[in-house]
Amino acid sequence: MLPENDANYSARWKAIKSKFTRLVIKEGVLLKKNKKGEYNLWQRRFWEHQIRDDLDLQRHVDYIHFNPVKHGYVAQVIDWKYSSFHNYANKKYLKKDWCGLANGDAGEFGE
């Protein structure tokens, strides 16, 4: 649900990305800047997507959880301490070893 009188999707995502990036850096995660002076933590493009059903939500959450492995930040999903995956595992929605190791058969979570 949108905040009242706020339809500026781009501005909201810019604020979310900026705050999250500052918090990650404060925690000591080393982030590199690209040639444009931007941190490589975020992709430049985005698109709006309304979740259609439970399966669509599951696929998007899986994609988000797997991204740190996909991009080489960690070997296992559970190793990325900033992930909502930990809440899912603690509530037993997912197993703690969900998705295995980066060099194993981790499935396909493409963009």
N, C-alpha and C positions, 0 to 999 in steps of 0.2 A: 504494500500500500504506500502510495506517495505521501510525503509530508504535505500538510495543507498548503495550498498555493505555491507548490514547488513542482514544476514540470521540467526543470533543467537537469536532465539525466547526466549530461556530460559534466556539469559542475559538481554534482554530488559524487560521481565516481572519482573525479580529480581530488576532491577533499578526502575521500576514503583512502585512496592510494597514497596520498601525501602523508596522512597521519600514520598509516600502517608502516610505510617505509621508514619514517622517523623512529617509530617504536622498535622496529627490527634492528636498525643501526644502533640504537641505544642499548639493545641487548647484546651487542658485540658481533653481530653477523656482518661479515665483510662483503660489501656489495661493490661491484665495479661499475663505473660509468662507461657508457658507449661513446662513440665519436661525437654525438650530439649533446654530450654532457648529462645524459639521462641514465638513471639506474636501470640495469637490465632485469630488474625484478618484475616489471610489468611489460606486457606487450603494448604497443602504441595504439593499435586499433581495438575497437570493441563493437559489439552490436547488442541491441536490446533483444531479449528473448523472453516471452511469457511461457512459464512452465505449463505444459499441456495436461500432464497426468502424473501419477505416481512413478511410472517407469521413466518418464522424462526427467523427473526430479532425481531419481536414483542415478541415472546416467550422468547428470551434471555434478552431483555430489562426488561420484566416483572419479570423474575427471579432475575435480578440484583436489581431491585427496591424493591422486597419483602424480600431479604436476611436479612436486619437489623431487620425486624419483626420476621422472621423465627428463628433467633438466639437470640431473646429476648432483643435486644438493645433498641427497641422502641415498643410502642403499635400500632402505625399506621405508614404507609409508609411516610406520610408527616412530621412526627416528626424527621426523620433522616436528619439533615441539610446538610450533605455532599453528598446527593444524586442528581443525574441528574434528578430525578423525578420532582424537583421544576421547571426545565426548561420545561419539558413536560407539567406540569400543567399550567404554565404561558402562554404557547403557545396554551393551550386548547386541546392538544393531549390526555390528561387524565384529569379526574375530580380530584379536590383536595381531595375528600374522596375516591379515588380509592382504592379498596381492603379492606376497612373497618378496623376493629380492629383485633388484634392478636387472641383474644379469640372468635371471631365471625366466620362466614363462609367466610374465606378469599381466598378460592380456593386452588388449588394445584400447587405449584411451586417447583417441586422436582429437585434433582440433576441428 
